Amino acid sequence: MKVKFTLSMDDLIVSGRHYDQVVLDWEEEMQEEEVLSLSQSWISTQNFLINRMNGLSRVGESSLTIEPLEKTDNQSKGKKSAGRNK
């Protein structure tokens, strides 16, 4: 399935520099199980971003939106959004 991700981060420090807000969006081909696993990790892992992004040492609030764009089967399209406060 083709999925669109939108990651919003507020009040972050990357490589020692402060940023008020950074928004990244990208599209990726993923299996539904991979999307569900990523979503679960996002919700359950406190330092999800810091552990995965080089140079990121602090992030205030962040949210990840996962939006299916194309499905290979006949399931309906939907949109999931999860926010996190550190």
JOWO-V753271 format. One line per field, one symbol per residue. phi: phi as a letter, one per 20 degrees, with the letter a starting at -180 (. if undefined). A space follows every 10 residues. Layout:
BEGIN
phi->???
END
This chain:
BEGIN
phi->.ecddcddcd ldcclndecf bccdcbdbeb fgffffffff fgfedfdgff fddfnfdbbf dbbcddcfdc dedefffbcd bcdbde
END
